[in-house]
Amino acid sequence: MAKDYKGEQVLVITRELLDSLGSFQGINIDVDKYLPSILDPKNNFFMDRGAAEDDPSHKQIIPYVLIRLNGEFVHYSRGKAGGEARLHAKRSLGIGGHINPEDTREDHLGRETYMAGVEREIAEEVVIDGSYTQKIIGLLNDDTNEVGQVHLGVVHLFDIEGSSVASNEDAIADLQLSTTEVIKADYYERLETWSQFCADILDDL
């Protein structure tokens, strides 16, 4: 049964497109192979989220932002206020969410629209004291569970030049900063699968 997301429209691609580009499991750092096609307005469109959540023939595009400050990475627990009930109480390294029609810019559904959605999501979810640089470092796919089957993650790395990062909403609970060593030793088993994939490459960033 489709879930009620109050008519929210989210950016998707077809699973067929991902398969044609080369489907994968886990994290893939060959960004240039996938991103131009994914962010080509001919290949993506908005879809009702309630329908998309139960339709593995489509992939919802999700920016998944890793935040690094003074050599430590943000991690947090997903609170009940978050939109994805299947991830509640899991710990996460990624900040982000869906791209919505309000993000649309002159390029229609291209890179500018996508990046506007990234900036909106970050502003909604965390408060960053300082400036930052960012780059896209990979894509995430996990077809082993219901959540992963209908989502495709785009991994961003935000490097903060400032003093702090803090939660801006209840869905981001118990926000902490830790080294990669601590994350792997103390939190790895509690991380959602996308974050485990990211944790595996943190030392390479």
Beta strands, then each sheet from edge to edge (+ up, - down):
strand 1: 9-14
strand 2: 26-28
strand 3: 45-48
strand 4: 58-69
strand 5: 72-78
strand 6: 91-92
strand 7: 126-141
strand 8: 151-167
strand 9: 172-178
sheet 1: 2+ 7- 8+ 4+ 1- 3+
sheet 2: 2+ 7- 8+ 4+ 5- 6+
sheet 3: 2+ 7- 8+ 4+ 5- 9+
end
